Amino acid sequence: MAASPDEIADVRGGFARMAADHPELPLYAAICAAVADDDETASLLLAARPGQRRPVLWLAALHDLVLRRPDLPAARWFASVVGPDAVPVGDPWPDIRRTVLDHREELAHVITTRSTQTNEVNRCVYVAAALGRVCADLPERPVVLVELGASAGLLLGVDHYRVELTSDSDDVVTVLGDPASTVVCAGTDRSRRRPPVGPLPRIVGRVGLDLDPVDLRDPEAVRWLEACLWPDVAGRVERFRAAVAVTVATSPTLRRGDMVDDLGDVIRSAVAGADSPDVHVVVLSSWALTYVAKERRPQVAVVLSDAARGGMPVSWLTAEPPGCMPGLRLPPALADRTSGTVLGARTWRAGHETEPGVLGTCHEHGQWIDLA
């Protein structure tokens, strides 16, 4: 069935918003601005599965193509393929458009069968800050960390990375995790009051839950994760590759399943397998809950409340778009926002839920945090 004008207009609008929201990305902003005015290339995104019709999937499919085929005209514009010093100056769109249209069937197949997956390791900047904050009332209690939408489980290794929080002048303020790690995550702490962050808890169990978990021993799967990265951001590819090596060595448990329906079983299994009898379960989602239907999201809290019924402390951390975490009351400054990332927390102690709270805001890829 041919796409309707309204469908194509909606897709083009998504690319226009992506370009407007990310002027710091010279390649991807230029591509998105061009696609927003081009029905023929924009319409490829209509092949996406429900909930996946987002420009980032179109861009990932193109990135995957040039990683596989560095001989294509578009490849020379990708720093991840040719290196940051070899990217030419000029308009990438003629080469991009030619490559996209010459390989439209291949790209449409990837868009139809794939989904974007969380794999930006620098998100550990806000994961570490939020984890330190939510565990502050239980400093001696070891943690079982469960990530929803974990992809390859790269964020589960937060304590194995060096996480640097810097000031506006780029002075290092706080280092969390392993200061000697080959994986360095860094972000600016914009917090006006700059409350203390950390230290990280002792993590005795780590489990990722995903509909399609990624086996890091599979080169094709790893390449797709790399394709989901934005090549405009300096250092991302190198950090990703280092994190893959660390994660392979530490081998977190990855479970295939639904983030809502299978969460209870995953928590019970993770707690049973921990090497400590008294644990604090921390469930994390980072730009994953937004892909769950809005009416299903409150069920996560029901599962966690049930897990906490016997007195085990349970915390739910989210780094999601405004309004995505159910039960979280946003302050007026955030209530009307439709973009950005809000750090939220819901906690259960002694079998009862405490008052949910907004921990702050952050850049979606950890470039900065602003804690409340």
Helices and strands as residue ranges (DSSP letters): H 5-21, H 26-35, H 39-42, G 43-47, H 55-68, G 73-77, H 79-82, H 93-102, H 104-113, G 121-123, H 124-134, E 143-148, G 154-160, E 162-166, E 172-177, E 184-189, E 203-210, H 219-227, H 236-250, E 253-256, H 263-273, E 280-286, G 289-291, G 294-296, H 298-307, E 314-320, H 332-335, E 341-349, E 352-353, E 357-362, E 368-371
